């Protein structure tokens, strides 16, 4: 019975593909094209592509990290750095080995991976701390790997000169995944800092203001990555044009495309959507407040945005962060870092702020409205929004919260359909792969109440409060 149900689900998905928008199709396909790779696969890739015998590297530990639809592994590497007298000085290094989702690894999406890498270099140019790509032993920034469990055929160099290593492993039904290694950024996750301040509400609000300053700096920096900027190089212009072709469900300009996934969840039975009235109200407000000006770039500016400045993608890098946070002495430019550029796109500039505020709310269920206002106060110290952007900001914020709630549920429940197996041997084998259930569902317990709190406040009241922060009232 479970097998027949799964077959019907897949058949229905195939019939819908002809009517799906690209945003919807890509998100649906991601559930089928998640990388099936274990720690052993990651180790094999590292030894084949990155191991440096001359450095006498020692692989100490590999850990799986939470991920939405990719697979990430943290490598702890110890090298013999130099000798001091009769003693060898050892230095520990950390790296992230990332297997990209199959959808992002195929053209036309694969070319966007160059944009991810350039975005890191762009922010670094302006002294914003982020990660960087580690090249393979052959000098490539990334390469292809298939579910055949072997590292594979194509190296992707910065000059796009691919080196064919082994064509024989390309077989029917194998999924190809782009793989790269990133330098690990040492720091404390934003969510861990926020949670440490639960019993200190004033310090927590002050900290959110500092985070807002950082978000504003990122927004201002990405505004400069623009083809009309006469000082930027040709590579930046080309990659901007590439990024402009991206269509993503996580770009809140496409919020109405989330409706299809909401309906799919409703078809699985009652109880999954905890507050249908709230989410329907957000769709209605989006139509009323946003669609009326969506094509007016004089009112809604366009720019490159990170598009996922959430509680796990912003780090506090200061080793003495507890003292700095308690004293409100965080150095915004030097004590913060941002990572994970998988959702980068060109969209309305205000969406960067709305997205950061949405995750601010989800991270502080004890005071979501107040925390968002404090973050926006920080943004206003380093960045400016116009009056039209402020008017749509509350609805865009709610839209991102709704997207996170719906897509987290969808990714969990429809992933489950595709991985159900009556074969115990296959089930045992899959246990070595990442189980991201907790990661997908982490917002469900408090997220619906947070969405309801913003809906009850109404966009009009929130927009007045936000306008006052920027001095328009």
Secondary structure, DSSP 8 states (H G I E B T S, - for coil): -HHHHHHHHHHHHHHHTTT--HHHHHHHHHHHS-----HHHHHHHHHHHT--GGGT-EEEEEEEE--SSSEEEEEEEEEEEEEETTEEEEEEEEEEEEE--HHHHSTTGGGHHHHHHHHHHHHHHTT-B---EE--TTS-SEEEEETTTEEEEEEE-TT---EE--GGG--TT--EEEEEEEE----EEHHHHHHHTTT-HHHHHHHHHHHHHHHHHHHHHHHT--TT-TTS-HHHHHHHHHHTT---TTSGGGGGGGHHHHHHHHHT-TTSSS-HHHHHHHHHHIIIIITTTTT-TTTS-EEEE-----TTTEEE--TTHHHHHHTT---HHHHEEE---TT-EEEEHHHHHHHHHHHHHHH-TTSHHHHHHHHHHHHHHH----HHHHHHHHHHHHHHHHHHHHHHHHHHHHHHHHH--S-HHHHHHHTTS---HHHHHTTHHHHHHHHHHHHHH-HHHHHHHHHHHTT--
